[in-house]
Amino acid sequence: MPPLITHEEALALGEIEDHAEIEGLVERAFRARLDRFGDSTDMCSLVNAKSGGCAEDCGFCAQSRFAEADTPMHAMMSPEQILEHARAAEAAGAHRFCMVTQGQGLSKRDFQNVLDGARLVARHTNLKRCASIGHMSVDRARQLREAGIQRVHHNVETAQSYYPEVSTTVRYEGRIRTVEAVKEAGLETCVGGILNLGETREQRVEMAFQLAELDPTSVPINLLNPRPGTKFGGRRLMDPWEAVKWIAIFRLILPAALFRLCGGRIENLGELQPLAVKAGLNGVMMGNFLTTLGSEPADDRAMFEELGLNTALQPDNGSNPRPDNRTGWLDGESPRTPIDSALSDGDDSALDGGDAPPLWDPATQLRHKRKASVPPRPDGAPNAFPQVVQVPAAAAPAEAAVRFVDQAGWGD
């Protein structure tokens, strides 16, 4: 499906700052979302199946060996541990579960754990299944498909023209090759990026149209949550109205893609999260993120339900990766799971926790290891730390306030 606006129109929309005009843009994006997807939603949850020790230099990531941040670490999970987290995601109301590992490639042993974990999740849950494991060949992508993976995530991160500022050890062209390998293997693609890395508004439009050329099934949007000790650790959070505006613009450029909002949405959007949902989202990453905490799944579901959108679990979610969970769209049978009985009886209390295993929790399940030495970044850029500015008590809320200062002078 072609973009609903031209490149020039997108640039013009990127310049608007009046809140009433942004709200008008949101209404336009919401109509486009309803026209394509109706009341369907696509709520995800993830597990950080392997963390830390990454050899790449991505400027936003604390796991990089080039970051001065303490490394968030844990070894590769067993298939049984992956299944436990999948069951927790299902109990929280997720439709989809993604197994994520650090780095740009897995050893044979770790890759086998992902395959075995995927088979367990397919056998014992009603979840759609995704993986995000770095670069891969067509052969590995086919093995993922045979194990029950339906969609593979691999971000481009930013516009091609700005990409050298984000990473020098992972080539943009390599990311595109992985996306093409995933398509060749017959899998769906999940390809997005991060806003507020220092790119210009023109480069945001560039990224959106480059994504349109790739035509991914799903587009995850992240908003930079600056990690102290990384290249982008000193950046300010994105203005929430600016973030909402760009979500709406991306929706109009990519009308057929499943849009979800992922990392940084709580820190950057605050009370404007519901408006961001209306700007065209199909779903969010529920629960926690790879190394940071998220929000309560019940609150995430409520944001969508207040717009009349359907977040219910459907009995055939696991059978077909798309088109989502709109009642009546999907055909086929999928395994019964313990949560199905409660849902078929009209009891959705299981979605709010109960005796289910806990969601992935980076606050308790990660350990942080100080790096013995940090090599200089290949591009020579320094790591940055936020400056803490004490806000006068009269102007501050009840709790002490911390303001991120943009040390490099970048603006939105």
LOKOLPA-702028 format. One record per residue (C-alpha): residue number from 1; x, y, z. Coordinates in nm, 2 decimals. Example, Ala and Ser with C-alpha at 12.3 -4.5 7.8 and 13.67 -1.06 7.14 Angstrom:
2
+-----+--------+--------+--------+
: pos :     c1 :     c2 :     c3 :
+-----+--------+--------+--------+
:   1 :   1.23 :  -0.45 :   0.78 :
:   2 :   1.37 :  -0.11 :   0.71 :
+-----+--------+--------+--------+
This chain:
412
+-----+--------+--------+--------+
: pos :     c1 :     c2 :     c3 :
+-----+--------+--------+--------+
:   1 :   0.00 :   0.00 :   0.00 :
:   2 :   0.16 :   0.33 :  -0.11 :
:   3 :   0.22 :   0.62 :   0.13 :
:   4 :  -0.08 :   0.85 :   0.19 :
:   5 :   0.14 :   1.16 :   0.18 :
:   6 :   0.42 :   1.27 :  -0.04 :
:   7 :   0.78 :   1.34 :   0.07 :
:   8 :   0.72 :   1.71 :   0.05 :
:   9 :   0.39 :   1.69 :   0.26 :
:  10 :   0.57 :   1.49 :   0.52 :
:  11 :   0.84 :   1.75 :   0.55 :
:  12 :   0.58 :   2.02 :   0.59 :
:  13 :   0.39 :   1.83 :   0.86 :
:  14 :   0.72 :   1.78 :   1.04 :
:  15 :   0.75 :   2.15 :   1.08 :
:  16 :   0.42 :   2.20 :   1.26 :
:  17 :   0.44 :   2.28 :   1.63 :
:  18 :   0.09 :   2.41 :   1.73 :
:  19 :  -0.07 :   2.15 :   1.95 :
:  20 :  -0.41 :   2.20 :   1.79 :
:  21 :  -0.26 :   2.13 :   1.45 :
:  22 :  -0.08 :   1.82 :   1.59 :
:  23 :  -0.42 :   1.70 :   1.73 :
:  24 :  -0.57 :   1.74 :   1.38 :
:  25 :  -0.28 :   1.53 :   1.24 :
:  26 :  -0.35 :   1.27 :   1.50 :
:  27 :  -0.71 :   1.25 :   1.39 :
:  28 :  -0.61 :   1.20 :   1.03 :
:  29 :  -0.36 :   0.92 :   1.13 :
:  30 :  -0.62 :   0.75 :   1.35 :
:  31 :  -0.87 :   0.74 :   1.06 :
:  32 :  -0.60 :   0.58 :   0.84 :
:  33 :  -0.53 :   0.32 :   1.11 :
:  34 :  -0.90 :   0.24 :   1.14 :
:  35 :  -0.95 :   0.22 :   0.77 :
:  36 :  -0.67 :  -0.04 :   0.74 :
:  37 :  -0.70 :  -0.24 :   1.07 :
:  38 :  -1.04 :  -0.17 :   1.22 :
:  39 :  -1.04 :  -0.25 :   1.59 :
:  40 :  -0.76 :  -0.50 :   1.58 :
:  41 :  -0.45 :  -0.47 :   1.80 :
:  42 :  -0.12 :  -0.65 :   1.82 :
:  43 :   0.03 :  -0.64 :   2.17 :
:  44 :   0.38 :  -0.77 :   2.22 :
:  45 :   0.60 :  -0.87 :   2.50 :
:  46 :   0.96 :  -0.97 :   2.50 :
:  47 :   1.23 :  -1.15 :   2.70 :
:  48 :   1.59 :  -1.05 :   2.70 :
:  49 :   1.71 :  -1.41 :   2.64 :
:  50 :   2.08 :  -1.31 :   2.64 :
:  51 :   2.23 :  -0.98 :   2.76 :
:  52 :   2.56 :  -0.81 :   2.77 :
:  53 :   2.91 :  -0.83 :   2.61 :
:  54 :   2.82 :  -0.70 :   2.27 :
:  55 :   3.12 :  -0.62 :   2.04 :
:  56 :   2.93 :  -0.36 :   1.84 :
:  57 :   2.95 :   0.02 :   1.89 :
:  58 :   2.58 :   0.12 :   1.86 :
:  59 :   2.57 :   0.46 :   2.02 :
:  60 :   2.25 :   0.42 :   2.21 :
:  61 :   2.33 :   0.08 :   2.38 :
:  62 :   2.47 :   0.02 :   2.73 :
:  63 :   2.55 :  -0.34 :   2.63 :
:  64 :   2.82 :  -0.23 :   2.38 :
:  65 :   3.18 :  -0.29 :   2.49 :
:  66 :   3.24 :   0.07 :   2.38 :
:  67 :   3.00 :   0.22 :   2.64 :
:  68 :   3.12 :   0.33 :   2.98 :
:  69 :   2.79 :   0.22 :   3.13 :
:  70 :   2.80 :  -0.09 :   3.35 :
:  71 :   2.71 :  -0.39 :   3.13 :
:  72 :   2.36 :  -0.55 :   3.20 :
:  73 :   2.44 :  -0.92 :   3.18 :
:  74 :   2.30 :  -1.27 :   3.20 :
:  75 :   2.38 :  -1.59 :   3.01 :
:  76 :   2.17 :  -1.74 :   2.74 :
:  77 :   1.84 :  -1.87 :   2.88 :
:  78 :   1.74 :  -2.23 :   2.85 :
:  79 :   1.44 :  -2.32 :   2.64 :
:  80 :   1.24 :  -2.39 :   2.95 :
:  81 :   1.32 :  -2.04 :   3.09 :
:  82 :   1.21 :  -1.89 :   2.76 :
:  83 :   0.88 :  -2.08 :   2.79 :
:  84 :   0.82 :  -1.95 :   3.14 :
:  85 :   0.85 :  -1.59 :   3.03 :
:  86 :   0.62 :  -1.66 :   2.73 :
:  87 :   0.36 :  -1.80 :   2.97 :
:  88 :   0.39 :  -1.48 :   3.18 :
:  89 :   0.35 :  -1.27 :   2.86 :
:  90 :   0.03 :  -1.46 :   2.77 :
:  91 :  -0.11 :  -1.42 :   3.11 :
:  92 :  -0.05 :  -1.05 :   3.09 :
:  93 :  -0.26 :  -1.02 :   2.77 :
:  94 :   0.01 :  -1.02 :   2.51 :
:  95 :  -0.07 :  -1.15 :   2.16 :
:  96 :   0.29 :  -1.19 :   2.06 :
:  97 :   0.62 :  -1.29 :   2.22 :
:  98 :   0.97 :  -1.20 :   2.11 :
:  99 :   1.29 :  -1.38 :   2.20 :
: 100 :   1.57 :  -1.12 :   2.19 :
: 101 :   1.95 :  -1.16 :   2.22 :
: 102 :   2.24 :  -0.92 :   2.22 :
: 103 :   2.49 :  -0.88 :   1.94 :
: 104 :   2.49 :  -0.94 :   1.57 :
: 105 :   2.50 :  -1.32 :   1.56 :
: 106 :   2.46 :  -1.63 :   1.78 :
: 107 :   2.68 :  -1.93 :   1.84 :
: 108 :   2.54 :  -2.26 :   1.73 :
: 109 :   2.46 :  -2.36 :   2.09 :
: 110 :   2.28 :  -2.03 :   2.16 :
: 111 :   2.09 :  -2.05 :   1.83 :
: 112 :   1.98 :  -2.40 :   1.91 :
: 113 :   1.84 :  -2.27 :   2.24 :
: 114 :   1.63 :  -2.01 :   2.05 :
: 115 :   1.50 :  -2.29 :   1.82 :
: 116 :   1.41 :  -2.52 :   2.11 :
: 117 :   1.25 :  -2.23 :   2.30 :
: 118 :   1.04 :  -2.14 :   2.00 :
: 119 :   0.92 :  -2.49 :   1.97 :
: 120 :   0.81 :  -2.50 :   2.33 :
: 121 :   0.64 :  -2.16 :   2.30 :
: 122 :   0.45 :  -2.29 :   1.99 :
: 123 :   0.35 :  -2.61 :   2.16 :
: 124 :   0.24 :  -2.47 :   2.50 :
: 125 :   0.10 :  -2.12 :   2.44 :
: 126 :  -0.14 :  -1.94 :   2.21 :
: 127 :   0.11 :  -1.67 :   2.13 :
: 128 :   0.25 :  -1.55 :   1.80 :
: 129 :   0.62 :  -1.59 :   1.79 :
: 130 :   0.90 :  -1.36 :   1.70 :
: 131 :   1.28 :  -1.35 :   1.73 :
: 132 :   1.54 :  -1.07 :   1.73 :
: 133 :   1.88 :  -1.23 :   1.72 :
: 134 :   2.10 :  -1.00 :   1.50 :
: 135 :   2.23 :  -1.08 :   1.15 :
: 136 :   2.14 :  -1.41 :   0.99 :
: 137 :   2.16 :  -1.61 :   0.67 :
: 138 :   1.87 :  -1.74 :   0.47 :
: 139 :   1.95 :  -2.09 :   0.61 :
: 140 :   1.91 :  -1.97 :   0.97 :
: 141 :   1.60 :  -1.78 :   0.89 :
: 142 :   1.45 :  -2.10 :   0.75 :
: 143 :   1.54 :  -2.29 :   1.06 :
: 144 :   1.36 :  -2.03 :   1.27 :
: 145 :   1.05 :  -2.07 :   1.05 :
: 146 :   1.06 :  -2.45 :   1.08 :
: 147 :   1.08 :  -2.41 :   1.46 :
: 148 :   0.77 :  -2.20 :   1.47 :
: 149 :   0.90 :  -1.85 :   1.45 :
: 150 :   0.67 :  -1.63 :   1.23 :
: 151 :   0.83 :  -1.29 :   1.23 :
: 152 :   1.19 :  -1.17 :   1.27 :
: 153 :   1.28 :  -0.83 :   1.40 :
: 154 :   1.59 :  -0.64 :   1.28 :
: 155 :   1.59 :  -0.26 :   1.29 :
: 156 :   1.77 :  -0.02 :   1.05 :
: 157 :   1.78 :   0.22 :   1.36 :
: 158 :   1.78 :   0.55 :   1.16 :
: 159 :   1.80 :   0.70 :   0.81 :
: 160 :   2.08 :   0.57 :   0.59 :
: 161 :   2.23 :   0.92 :   0.56 :
: 162 :   2.26 :   0.94 :   0.94 :
: 163 :   2.35 :   0.58 :   1.01 :
: 164 :   2.73 :   0.63 :   1.04 :
: 165 :   2.66 :   0.85 :   1.35 :
: 166 :   2.48 :   0.56 :   1.51 :
: 167 :   2.71 :   0.26 :   1.44 :
: 168 :   3.03 :   0.20 :   1.25 :
: 169 :   3.08 :  -0.17 :   1.32 :
: 170 :   2.74 :  -0.28 :   1.19 :
: 171 :   2.69 :  -0.17 :   0.84 :
: 172 :   2.35 :  -0.04 :   0.72 :
: 173 :   2.38 :  -0.26 :   0.41 :
: 174 :   2.42 :  -0.56 :   0.64 :
: 175 :   2.10 :  -0.48 :   0.81 :
: 176 :   1.92 :  -0.47 :   0.48 :
: 177 :   2.07 :  -0.81 :   0.38 :
: 178 :   1.93 :  -0.96 :   0.69 :
: 179 :   1.58 :  -0.82 :   0.62 :
: 180 :   1.60 :  -0.96 :   0.27 :
: 181 :   1.72 :  -1.30 :   0.40 :
: 182 :   1.42 :  -1.31 :   0.64 :
: 183 :   1.18 :  -1.24 :   0.35 :
: 184 :   1.35 :  -1.50 :   0.13 :
: 185 :   1.29 :  -1.76 :   0.40 :
: 186 :   0.92 :  -1.68 :   0.40 :
: 187 :   0.90 :  -1.50 :   0.73 :
: 188 :   0.74 :  -1.17 :   0.82 :
: 189 :   0.97 :  -0.88 :   0.89 :
: 190 :   0.97 :  -0.63 :   1.18 :
: 191 :   1.19 :  -0.33 :   1.09 :
: 192 :   1.20 :   0.01 :   1.26 :
: 193 :   1.43 :   0.24 :   1.45 :
: 194 :   1.49 :   0.50 :   1.72 :
: 195 :   1.38 :   0.87 :   1.71 :
: 196 :   1.59 :   1.14 :   1.87 :
: 197 :   1.94 :   1.02 :   1.81 :
: 198 :   2.03 :   1.36 :   1.67 :
: 199 :   1.89 :   1.31 :   1.33 :
: 200 :   1.72 :   1.60 :   1.15 :
: 201 :   1.35 :   1.62 :   1.07 :
: 202 :   1.44 :   1.56 :   0.71 :
: 203 :   1.63 :   1.24 :   0.81 :
: 204 :   1.32 :   1.12 :   1.00 :
: 205 :   1.12 :   1.16 :   0.68 :
: 206 :   1.40 :   0.98 :   0.49 :
: 207 :   1.39 :   0.69 :   0.73 :
: 208 :   1.01 :   0.66 :   0.70 :
: 209 :   1.02 :   0.64 :   0.32 :
: 210 :   1.32 :   0.40 :   0.33 :
: 211 :   1.11 :   0.18 :   0.55 :
: 212 :   0.82 :   0.21 :   0.31 :
: 213 :   1.05 :   0.07 :   0.03 :
: 214 :   1.14 :  -0.23 :   0.26 :
: 215 :   0.76 :  -0.28 :   0.32 :
: 216 :   0.80 :  -0.46 :   0.66 :
: 217 :   0.50 :  -0.63 :   0.82 :
: 218 :   0.57 :  -0.45 :   1.14 :
: 219 :   0.74 :  -0.12 :   1.23 :
: 220 :   0.85 :  -0.07 :   1.59 :
: 221 :   0.92 :   0.29 :   1.70 :
: 222 :   1.15 :   0.36 :   1.98 :
: 223 :   1.21 :   0.69 :   2.15 :
: 224 :   1.57 :   0.74 :   2.28 :
: 225 :   1.59 :   0.68 :   2.66 :
: 226 :   1.95 :   0.82 :   2.71 :
: 227 :   2.17 :   0.56 :   2.88 :
: 228 :   2.45 :   0.73 :   3.08 :
: 229 :   2.79 :   0.64 :   2.95 :
: 230 :   2.68 :   0.58 :   2.59 :
: 231 :   2.74 :   0.80 :   2.29 :
: 232 :   2.39 :   0.95 :   2.32 :
: 233 :   2.38 :   0.94 :   2.70 :
: 234 :   2.37 :   1.32 :   2.73 :
: 235 :   2.08 :   1.39 :   2.50 :
: 236 :   1.75 :   1.54 :   2.62 :
: 237 :   1.43 :   1.35 :   2.61 :
: 238 :   1.21 :   1.41 :   2.32 :
: 239 :   0.93 :   1.67 :   2.35 :
: 240 :   0.62 :   1.46 :   2.39 :
: 241 :   0.42 :   1.66 :   2.13 :
: 242 :   0.70 :   1.62 :   1.88 :
: 243 :   0.70 :   1.25 :   1.94 :
: 244 :   0.33 :   1.22 :   1.89 :
: 245 :   0.36 :   1.42 :   1.57 :
: 246 :   0.62 :   1.19 :   1.42 :
: 247 :   0.42 :   0.88 :   1.51 :
: 248 :   0.13 :   1.02 :   1.31 :
: 249 :   0.36 :   1.11 :   1.02 :
: 250 :   0.51 :   0.76 :   1.01 :
: 251 :   0.16 :   0.61 :   1.01 :
: 252 :   0.06 :   0.82 :   0.70 :
: 253 :   0.38 :   0.72 :   0.52 :
: 254 :   0.34 :   0.35 :   0.62 :
: 255 :  -0.04 :   0.29 :   0.62 :
: 256 :  -0.02 :  -0.09 :   0.58 :
: 257 :   0.24 :  -0.16 :   0.85 :
: 258 :   0.17 :  -0.27 :   1.20 :
: 259 :   0.29 :   0.01 :   1.42 :
: 260 :   0.40 :  -0.04 :   1.78 :
: 261 :   0.57 :   0.19 :   2.03 :
: 262 :   0.85 :   0.03 :   2.23 :
: 263 :   1.15 :   0.16 :   2.43 :
: 264 :   1.14 :   0.51 :   2.58 :
: 265 :   0.77 :   0.57 :   2.55 :
: 266 :   0.72 :   0.61 :   2.92 :
: 267 :   1.01 :   0.85 :   2.98 :
: 268 :   0.95 :   1.06 :   2.66 :
: 269 :   0.57 :   1.07 :   2.64 :
: 270 :   0.44 :   1.07 :   3.00 :
: 271 :   0.07 :   1.16 :   3.00 :
: 272 :   0.06 :   1.19 :   2.62 :
: 273 :   0.09 :   0.81 :   2.57 :
: 274 :  -0.29 :   0.77 :   2.50 :
: 275 :  -0.26 :   1.04 :   2.23 :
: 276 :   0.03 :   0.85 :   2.08 :
: 277 :  -0.19 :   0.54 :   2.06 :
: 278 :  -0.45 :   0.75 :   1.87 :
: 279 :  -0.17 :   0.87 :   1.64 :
: 280 :  -0.19 :   0.53 :   1.46 :
: 281 :  -0.05 :   0.26 :   1.68 :
: 282 :  -0.15 :  -0.11 :   1.65 :
: 283 :   0.01 :  -0.20 :   1.98 :
: 284 :   0.29 :  -0.14 :   2.22 :
: 285 :   0.56 :  -0.35 :   2.38 :
: 286 :   0.38 :  -0.46 :   2.70 :
: 287 :   0.56 :  -0.50 :   3.02 :
: 288 :   0.93 :  -0.44 :   3.05 :
: 289 :   1.20 :  -0.37 :   2.79 :
: 290 :   1.54 :  -0.53 :   2.74 :
: 291 :   1.72 :  -0.35 :   3.02 :
: 292 :   1.47 :  -0.10 :   3.16 :
: 293 :   1.13 :  -0.12 :   3.32 :
: 294 :   0.80 :  -0.05 :   3.14 :
: 295 :   0.44 :   0.00 :   3.25 :
: 296 :   0.17 :  -0.23 :   3.39 :
: 297 :   0.01 :  -0.44 :   3.11 :
: 298 :  -0.34 :  -0.36 :   3.24 :
: 299 :  -0.26 :   0.01 :   3.19 :
: 300 :  -0.14 :  -0.06 :   2.83 :
: 301 :  -0.45 :  -0.25 :   2.74 :
: 302 :  -0.67 :   0.03 :   2.89 :
: 303 :  -0.51 :   0.29 :   2.66 :
: 304 :  -0.63 :   0.10 :   2.35 :
: 305 :  -0.97 :  -0.01 :   2.49 :
: 306 :  -1.06 :   0.35 :   2.57 :
: 307 :  -1.04 :   0.42 :   2.19 :
: 308 :  -1.27 :   0.13 :   2.13 :
: 309 :  -1.00 :  -0.11 :   2.02 :
: 310 :  -1.00 :  -0.48 :   2.08 :
: 311 :  -0.72 :  -0.62 :   2.30 :
: 312 :  -0.88 :  -0.95 :   2.38 :
: 313 :  -0.69 :  -1.27 :   2.33 :
: 314 :  -0.83 :  -1.47 :   2.04 :
: 315 :  -0.82 :  -1.85 :   2.03 :
: 316 :  -0.62 :  -1.87 :   1.71 :
: 317 :  -0.36 :  -1.61 :   1.77 :
: 318 :  -0.08 :  -1.86 :   1.75 :
: 319 :  -0.19 :  -2.01 :   1.42 :
: 320 :  -0.14 :  -1.72 :   1.19 :
: 321 :   0.09 :  -1.43 :   1.24 :
: 322 :  -0.13 :  -1.18 :   1.06 :
: 323 :  -0.38 :  -1.01 :   1.03 :
: 324 :  -0.37 :  -0.97 :   1.40 :
: 325 :  -0.64 :  -1.06 :   1.65 :
: 326 :  -0.95 :  -0.90 :   1.50 :
: 327 :  -1.23 :  -1.14 :   1.57 :
: 328 :  -1.32 :  -1.36 :   1.27 :
: 329 :  -1.01 :  -1.28 :   1.06 :
: 330 :  -0.80 :  -1.58 :   1.13 :
: 331 :  -0.85 :  -1.94 :   1.03 :
: 332 :  -0.70 :  -2.26 :   1.17 :
: 333 :  -0.65 :  -2.44 :   1.50 :
: 334 :  -0.40 :  -2.38 :   1.77 :
: 335 :  -0.31 :  -2.56 :   2.09 :
: 336 :  -0.53 :  -2.51 :   2.40 :
: 337 :  -0.34 :  -2.35 :   2.68 :
: 338 :  -0.43 :  -2.31 :   3.05 :
: 339 :  -0.53 :  -1.95 :   3.00 :
: 340 :  -0.79 :  -2.05 :   2.73 :
: 341 :  -1.02 :  -2.21 :   2.98 :
: 342 :  -1.04 :  -1.89 :   3.19 :
: 343 :  -1.10 :  -1.67 :   2.89 :
: 344 :  -1.37 :  -1.90 :   2.74 :
: 345 :  -1.55 :  -1.88 :   3.08 :
: 346 :  -1.55 :  -1.50 :   3.06 :
: 347 :  -1.29 :  -1.46 :   3.34 :
: 348 :  -1.02 :  -1.23 :   3.24 :
: 349 :  -0.87 :  -1.19 :   3.59 :
: 350 :  -0.57 :  -1.41 :   3.47 :
: 351 :  -0.47 :  -1.11 :   3.25 :
: 352 :  -0.39 :  -0.91 :   3.55 :
: 353 :  -0.14 :  -1.15 :   3.71 :
: 354 :  -0.28 :  -1.40 :   3.95 :
: 355 :  -0.06 :  -1.70 :   3.99 :
: 356 :   0.11 :  -1.66 :   3.66 :
: 357 :   0.49 :  -1.66 :   3.64 :
: 358 :   0.64 :  -1.31 :   3.66 :
: 359 :   0.71 :  -1.11 :   3.34 :
: 360 :   1.06 :  -1.05 :   3.24 :
: 361 :   1.20 :  -0.81 :   3.50 :
: 362 :   1.54 :  -0.64 :   3.42 :
: 363 :   1.55 :  -0.49 :   3.77 :
: 364 :   1.58 :  -0.83 :   3.93 :
: 365 :   1.70 :  -1.07 :   3.66 :
: 366 :   1.99 :  -0.87 :   3.52 :
: 367 :   2.32 :  -0.82 :   3.70 :
: 368 :   2.54 :  -0.52 :   3.61 :
: 369 :   2.91 :  -0.57 :   3.56 :
: 370 :   3.16 :  -0.28 :   3.56 :
: 371 :   3.38 :  -0.29 :   3.25 :
: 372 :   3.75 :  -0.34 :   3.33 :
: 373 :   3.84 :  -0.12 :   3.03 :
: 374 :   3.65 :   0.06 :   2.76 :
: 375 :   3.82 :   0.10 :   2.42 :
: 376 :   3.77 :   0.43 :   2.24 :
: 377 :   3.48 :   0.44 :   2.00 :
: 378 :   3.58 :   0.37 :   1.64 :
: 379 :   3.44 :   0.70 :   1.53 :
: 380 :   3.63 :   0.89 :   1.80 :
: 381 :   3.31 :   1.02 :   1.97 :
: 382 :   3.31 :   1.05 :   2.35 :
: 383 :   3.06 :   0.88 :   2.57 :
: 384 :   2.82 :   1.12 :   2.74 :
: 385 :   2.65 :   1.15 :   3.08 :
: 386 :   2.35 :   1.35 :   3.17 :
: 387 :   2.41 :   1.66 :   3.37 :
: 388 :   2.19 :   1.67 :   3.67 :
: 389 :   2.03 :   2.01 :   3.72 :
: 390 :   1.86 :   2.08 :   4.05 :
: 391 :   1.52 :   2.24 :   3.99 :
: 392 :   1.42 :   2.50 :   4.25 :
: 393 :   1.19 :   2.36 :   4.51 :
: 394 :   0.91 :   2.60 :   4.43 :
: 395 :   0.91 :   2.48 :   4.07 :
: 396 :   0.97 :   2.12 :   4.13 :
: 397 :   0.72 :   1.84 :   4.20 :
: 398 :   0.72 :   1.66 :   4.54 :
: 399 :   1.01 :   1.44 :   4.43 :
: 400 :   1.34 :   1.58 :   4.33 :
: 401 :   1.36 :   1.66 :   3.96 :
: 402 :   1.63 :   1.56 :   3.72 :
: 403 :   1.67 :   1.73 :   3.39 :
: 404 :   1.87 :   1.60 :   3.10 :
: 405 :   2.09 :   1.86 :   2.94 :
: 406 :   2.18 :   1.82 :   2.57 :
: 407 :   2.56 :   1.85 :   2.60 :
: 408 :   2.61 :   1.83 :   2.22 :
: 409 :   2.37 :   2.11 :   2.14 :
: 410 :   2.15 :   1.89 :   1.92 :
: 411 :   1.79 :   1.98 :   1.88 :
: 412 :   1.48 :   1.81 :   1.76 :
+-----+--------+--------+--------+
